[in-house]
Amino acid sequence: MVLPLGETSDNCEHSHTYGVGCHGLVNRLSLDCGARSRSSAGLRIIGGPRVVDDYLKSLGVSGFHLEDGEQGLHHDIAAQYRNWFEPAGAVQLLRRINDNSPLTPEHTQLLLGWMKDSPSGLHRIKGNLPAGTIVMDKTGTSGTGNGLTYAANDIGLITLPNGQRLAIAIFVTDSTADEGTRNEVIARIAKAAYDGSIQAKR
């Protein structure tokens, strides 16, 4: 998770690449490309799924459980149902990062910058929002088997016109709809939440 406050990455040979620690470098690669192989590399570097699971629990984030890495998911489709993140828990994590980040200020800004500049998800949370709206998000997409797409997700922080940020998590699970329809569902939900937030603050 980049570098938590007070932690260093002395165990990483290239720990100062991009001016962040080893965890941060791998996180950037994952955010930029969404590559499963890089996610697997990240998990190996930081010590495996249990380390991530314990870390999020230590932050007080609920509704999260990570048991298997990407390699395990590819060998056993059922394994993905042993990993879960409830939308309320994802929003809780986003709010923690935004309001009281466990990371250093520098690394918090790096993480949010990577999320903002991520090329993925243009048709999900960002899809129906007004042009120029700043969104810091991270998508997640599973494979499809027998016409069933197990997960199409997007979580993020939407910047409202008054400068405040709306934390949102939208998970579409076990869907038989095509990619365009899944993305449009996410985009419509995000736009409804955005509009509702603006009206509530008037």
HELIX and SHEET records of a PDB file:
HELIX    1   1 THR A   17  GLY A   19  5                                   3    
HELIX    2   2 CYS A   22  CYS A   33  1                                  12    
HELIX    3   3 ARG A   36  ILE A   46  1                                  11    
HELIX    4   4 PRO A   49  SER A   58  1                                  10    
HELIX    5   5 GLU A   70  HIS A   75  1                                   6    
HELIX    6   6 ILE A   77  ARG A   82  5                                   6    
HELIX    7   7 PRO A   87  ASN A  100  1                                  14    
HELIX    8   8 PRO A  105  ASP A  117  1                                  13    
HELIX    9   9 GLU A  179  ALA A  200  1                                  22    
SHEET    1   A 2 PHE A  64  HIS A  65  0                                        
SHEET    2   A 2 TRP A  84  PHE A  85 -1                                        
SHEET    1   B 3 VAL A 135  THR A 141  0                                        
SHEET    2   B 3 LEU A 148  THR A 159 -1                                        
SHEET    3   B 3 THR A 144  GLY A 145 -1                                        
SHEET    1   C 3 VAL A 135  THR A 141  0                                        
SHEET    2   C 3 LEU A 148  THR A 159 -1                                        
SHEET    3   C 3 ARG A 165  SER A 175 -1                                        
END                                                                             
